[in-house]
Amino acid sequence: MIHSMTAFARESAATDQGILTVELRSVNHRYLDCTFKLPDALRPLESKLREQAGAAMARGKIDCLIRLQGHPSQAGALHVNKEQLHRLQEATLLVAAQLQEIRPPTALEVLQFPGICSADEHSEEHLQAAAQALYRTTIENLRANRQREGEKLAALVLDRLRQVETIVTATRQLLPALMQQQHDRIVARIAELEIDVDHNRLEQELVHLAQKADVEEELDRLETHITEVRHALEKGGPCGRRLDFLMQELNREANTLSSKSTASSTTLNAVELKVLIEQMREQIQNIE
């Protein structure tokens, strides 16, 4: 299967501490690059999350955001330490007896005093386990989205590849007639000049010109690269770099074909080839 590097996935789940949400965004990148934004309680998981991303994907820039939205109804119960409260009361009365015009502390100030009030603590282990499970589900969804997008990219590349193949075949069929036209044009021009020529030397020069204009080798290499592109797409897997290299080779041969062109038909074909190759290259930039 061909996978795109551009995709998005989001999953949410209810936990004892609130709503846990995992968001994953993926864009094209030369290597696998993961960035995480996590709550403090989940920071110890970063290395494990990075390993899971590496096992599921080969390339792409992955941005991971994990949020925990707590609910008042899920907050831990508050407990007042009566013994500490009694000691604070005695200390307050003692201070009040020594100082005049001192106002007594408010109830909120008393609750904020260290050791007076405490809340039930939720288990970080349970939260981390829930986050890992939700992250695995989100990674699977992201991978599935990348696969669907990759199938569309592969179809676009194959469509352009068929057009390239058609142009290469048409250009090859034009060659014999173009070579004969070049030969006839030179012979006719010499006849117009009404000069004596060494026919042996003329034939040698014509052969030399034919060799310079011969693009059979370029067409052969174009067909070879077309076969390799199709093979890479059929094989699947992380093939984006190989496809990008093949686009460079296709473009090189198209440029050579253009430089050797002796007729407008082959020049136009070379230009059309370069347009199609560039269109394929733009799509391949997003393939893993």
N, C-alpha and C positions, 0 to 999 in steps of 0.2 A: 504494500500500500504506500502511496505517496502522501506525505503529511505537509501541510502548510505550517509556517512558523507564526502565523497571525490568527489569534483566536481569543475567546473570552469565556470564562465559566464562573458561576457563583452558586454557592450552596449555603443553606442555613439550617440550624438545628437548635431545639430548645434544650437547655441544660439546667441544673439546679441553680446556677449563678446567673442565668439570663439567656438571651438569644446569641448564639455563636454563629458568625458569618465568615465564610472564606471566599475571597475574590482572587481570581488569577487572570492576569492579562499577559498575553504573549505576542511579541513582535519579532521581526526578522533580526538576526544578529549572526556574526561570524562564528561565534562559539555559544556554549550554554552559559548564560549569565543570570543568576537568580538574586533578586532583592526582596527582603522580607520586612514587613512592618507588623510587629506583634505586640500584644499586651505584655506587661512585665512578667506575668505568671507563665507565659508561654515562650519566653526567650530561650530557656534551656533546650527547646525542641528544634532550634534553627538548623543545627547540623543534620538532624534526622530528616527534616523536611527537605533540605537541600539534596540529600542522598536519594530520596524518593523521586524528586524532580529529575535527577540525573538518570535514574533507572527507567523513567518513562519517556524522556525526550533527549535528543542528541544535540540540538541546536536551538537557539532562540533566546531572546531576553525575556525572562519571566519576572513579573512583579506580583508579589503575593501580599495581600492585606487580610489580616484576621482581626475582626472586631468582636467585642463582647459587650452587649447591651443589657445591663442589669435592670430588673424590675423591683419596685419597692416591696411588692408582695413576696419576692424571693430573697429579700435581705435577711440576714441572720438576726435572731432575737437578741435584745439588749439585756445585760445582767448587771445589777448594781451590787458592788461589794460592800455589804452592810458594815462589816468590821472596819474597813478602810474609811467608810463614811463616818462612823462613830469617832474614829481617831481624828479625822479632819474637823469634825464639829468641836471636839475638845480643844484642838489647836486654835481654832477660830475664836472660841470664847476666851482663851488665854491671851491671844493677841488683842482682842477687843478690850479686855480689862486693863491692859497696859497703855493703850492708845485711846485718845478721845476723838469723837466725831468721825469714827470710821464706819462706813456702811457695811452691812453684812453682804456676803457673796450671794449672787443670784443662783437659782437652781441650775441654769445652764452652765455657769462658771464652775459649779461644784461637779457637774457631770464631766466637764472637760479636764478636771484635775487628774493627774496620772493615778491609775489604779482604782478609780471609783467605778467606771463604767467599762464594760467589755461586750463584744459581740461574738456570736458563733462564727467560727472560721470555717470556710468551705475548703474541701480538700483540693489542693492544686493538682494532685495526681489524677483525680477524676476528670478535672477540666482538661488536662493535657491529653488524657486518653480519648476524650470526646473530640478534641481538636484534631488529633492525628487521624481518627476515623473519618471525620468530615473532610479533612484535607485529601485523604486517599480518594474519596468519592469525587471531589472537585477535580483532582488530577485526571481521573478516568474520563470525566466529562470534557475537560480541556483537550485531552488527547483525541477523543471522539470528534470534537469540533474541528480540531486541526486535520483530522483524517478526511472529514467531509469537504473542508475547504481545499485540501490537497487534491482530492479527486477532481474538483472543478478546475484547478490549475493544470493538472495533467491533461485534461480534455482540451483546454485551450492551447497548450503547447503542441499536442498531437495534431490539432486542426491546422496550426501554422506549419507544422512539420510536413504535413501532406501537401500543402501548397508549395513549400520549398522543393519537395521531391518532384512535383509536377513541372516546376520551372526548370530544374536541372535536366529532366528528361527532354523537355521541349528544346532547351539550348543544345543538347547533344544532337538532336535530330537536325538542327540548323547548320551544324558545322560543315558537312560536305558541300552544301550549296554555297556557304560563305567563303570557303577556301577556293572554290571554283570561280566565284565572282571576283575575288581578289586577283587570281591568276589572269582572268580575262581582262580585267581593268588595266593591269600593268602592260599586258601584251598590246592592247588596243592603244594605249597611250604612246607606246614606242612606235607603233605603226603610224600614228598621227604625226610624229616628229620626223618621219621619213629619214631615219639614220640607220647606218649599218651597225649591227651589234654582233657580238660573239654569242652565238646561241648556247654554247656550252656554259659560258659565264652567266648568261641570262638564266638558264635553268638552275644553276647553282644559287644565284641570288633569290630566285623564286622559292627554292627549297628552304633557304635560310629564313626568308620572310614567313613562310608557312610554319616553320618551327617556332618562330617568335610568337606567332599568333595562335599556336596550337594550345587549347585549353583542356584537352582530354584529361590530362593529369589532374587538373584542378577539379574537374567534374567527377573524376573517380574518387578523389578525397572527400568531396562534398557528399557523395553517396555513402562513403564509409562512415563519416561522422553522423549522417542521418540514421544509419543503422544502429550506431552506438547510442544515440539519444533515445531511440525507440527501445533498445534493449534495457537501458538504465531505467526508463519509466515502467517497463514491464516487470523488472526485477524488484523495484520499489525500495523501501528502506531510506535511510539518510543519504540521498544521492544529489543534493543540491549543489555541492561543490563540484562534483564531476560534471554535472550538466552545465554549470557556469563555464568550466574549462572548455567543454565541447562547443559552447556558443562562441567563445573566442576563436576557436579553430575554424568554425563555419564562417565567421566574419572575415578571418584572414583569407580564406579561399575566395570568398565573394569579392574582396578588394582586388585580389590578383586577377580574377576573371574580368573585373571592370577595367583594370589597367591594360590587359591584353586585347580588349575588345577592338574590333575593326569595323563593326557595324552597329547601327543604332539599336537594332533588335537585341543584340547581346548586351549592350550597355543598359538598356531598359530592364532586361532580365536581372542583371547584376544589381541594379538599384533596388528592384523589388525584393531580391533576396536579402539585401541588407536591411530593408524595412521589416521584413518578416522575422529575421534573426533578432533584431532589436526588440520586437514585440515579445518574442519568446524569452529573451534575456530578462526583460522586466518582470515577467511572471515567475521565472526561475529564481529571482532574488528572494522570493517568499517561500521557496520549497526547502524543507529541512535537509 
